[in-house]
Amino acid sequence: MNLDWGIIWDSRQVLLQGAAMTVMLTVVTMALAVPGGMVLALMRLSSNRVANGVAVAIVEFFRNLPLILVIYWAFYVMPMALDVQFSAVTTALVALVLNVSAYNSETFRAGINSIRKGQMEAALAMGMSRRQAMFKVLVPQAARRILPVLASTWISLFKDTSLVSVIAVSELAYASMQVRAQSFRVLEMLTAMAVIYWLMGYPQAKLVDWIHRKYGVKE
């Protein structure tokens, strides 16, 4: 077998740019999906039946579809429905944010519901409005409880960004496959992609382990 590992060094700029795009997609998606998930969670906890129904429909729809289908839908259907053309990166972010927001919503809702109901009752008895009690008493406690889960979601999202390569977003997987197609160096590029993903993902995984130990709820 004739291997040429030098192709990895020769393609380092393309691979590093792809890795940077992967990081950008992960950071921006999570930055938008956290508030998005919180809004959906509060809508689901609302006594307003319309808000609750809308949130349930959104969450169940996106949680029960494969992410790659959401990506295809955003890429092909959304421009036709809205009569607006979006870049591949924008399309990828829309799909990722919708998917992760749905999962974050359930994480936030479970965190809030895990707080004893007596705390809400005590806050209301002290003269707080329901809104004040939610944001000053329940949400701060829930945030600490769900931090380990959000950290795990981050890791899953980091790996799932590779799926947007199907719509030609030049993240790490797509960049590696482009070099592979041009150089015909399959083993070398797949190995390089795996090593880069591991080097980027392992420190994140260890950080998640630390967060679980530090902030995991022990009752």
N, C-alpha and C positions, 0 to 999 in steps of 0.2 A: 504493500500500500504506500503510495507516494503522498506524503503529507507536507503541507507548507504552512507552518505555524506563523511564518512572517506576515501572512495576510492579515493577521489580527493587528499587529503593530502598524502595518500600512493603512489599515482602516480605522485607526484609533480615533480620529476626529469625528468620523461618522458615528461610531459607536458611542462616544462620549456625548455627542449632541442628542442621540437617541435616549441615552440614560437621563440626560437633563430634561428632556420632554416627558419621560416617565415620571420623574420627580415632580415636575410642574403639574401634570395631570392629577397626581395624587394629592398634592397640597391644595390646589384650587378646588378640586371636587370636595374634599373634606371640609374646606372652609365654607363652602356653600351648603353642603349637605347637613352640617350640624344645625345651623339655624333653620334650615328647611325641615329637618326631622323634628325639631322642637315645635315649630308651628303646627305640623301635622299631629303631633302628640297632644298638644293643647286643644286642637280641634276635636280630636277623638275623645278627650276627657270633658269636653264642653257639654252643657245641658241643652245646647241648641241642636235640634235634631238635623237641621240642614247641614250645619258645619260638620257635625259628627258623620253624617252620611257621605258627604263629599270626601272627608278624610279617609273613611273606611274604603271607599271605592278606589281612591288613588293608591293607598297602601297595599291593598290586596291585589290590585292590578299589576303593579310593578314588582311586588315580591314574588308573584307566581309566574312571571315570565322569565325565560332565560335572558341573561344580560346581553348576549350576542344578538338576540332578536330585537331587544330594545335599541341596540346600536343600529341595526339595519333599518328599523322603523324610523328612527330619528334621521337617518341619512337619506332614505328614499321617500318616505311618506311626509315627514314634516315640511320639507320645502314645497311639495305639491299642495298640501293643506293650507299653508300660510302664504303661498306664492312669493316666497322669499328664499334666496339662496344663502346658505351658510357655509363657512369654511369647514373642512374636515375636523379641525381642532374644536371649533365651537360645537359642532354636532356631537363629537365624542364627549365633551363636557356636559352637554344637556342629558345625554343618555346615562352617563355615570352618576350625575347629581340626582336624577330622578330615581335611579335604582338604589343608591346609597341612602337617600333621604327616607325612602320607604322603610328600610331596615333600621335606620337611626330612630325613626318615629316609634317603632315598637320597643327599642332600647330605652328611650326616654319615658315612654308610657309605663313600662315595667318598673323603671326606677322610681317614678313618682308613686305608683301604686304600692311599692314596697315600703313606703313610709307609713307608719301606724296612723290610722284615721284619727286617733285621739289628738294628734298634733294639730291637725286642721281644725278640729273642734275647739281646742284650747286657744288657737290663734283667733278664731271667730269670737270666742267668749271675751277675749281681751280688746275687742273693738275693731279688729282688722277686717277689711273687706275680703271677700273670697279671693280677689285678684292679688291683694297684698299678701295674704297668707300663702298663696301659691308661689309667688316669686321671692318672698322673704323667708319662708319657713321650709316649704317642701322642695322647691327646685334646688337650692344650695345643697341640701342633704342628698338629693337624688343624683346630683352631678358627681359627687364623690363615689357613689355606689356604681355608677355606670361607666366611670373612666376606664376601668380595665376592659370592658366590652367594646368601648369606642376604640381603644388601642388595638384590639384584635381586628376590628372592622378595618382599621387603617392598613394593617398587614394584608388582609384579603383584597382590599382595594388596590394596593400597590401591585399585587400580582395580576389582578383582573384588568389592569390598564393594557396588558398585552393584547387583549381582545380587540382593541380599537385599531389594531393593525389591519383588520379586514376592510377598513374604509380609508386606508392609506395615510393614517396619522403616523408621522415619522418618529414614533417612540422606539425604544430599544429593540423590541421584537421585529418591527417592520424594518428598521435600519439593518439589523443582522441578516434578515431574509433578502434584502436588496443586495447586500454585498455577496451573499451566497449565490444569488441568481447570476450576478455578473462575473464572479470568479470561479463558480462551480466547486467551491471549497465547502462542502456540506458539513463534514465532521468538525472542521476547524471553527466554522462560524457558530454552529449549534453549541459547541463546547464553550466558545467565548461568551455567547449569550447566557449560558447557564452559570458560568463563573461570575459574570458581572451582576446578574440578578442575585446570586448568593452573597456576593460581597456587599451589595446594597441592602439585602433583606435580612441578613444575619444580625447586624447591629440593631435593626429595628425590632427583630424578634426578641433579642435579649432585653431591650428596653421595655417591651411589653411584659416580659416575665417580671422585671423589676416593678413595674406599675401594678401588676397583679399582687405581688408580695406587699407592696407599700400601701395600696389603696383598696385591696380586696376586702370585702365586708366579712368580718368574722363575728358570728353571733352564737 
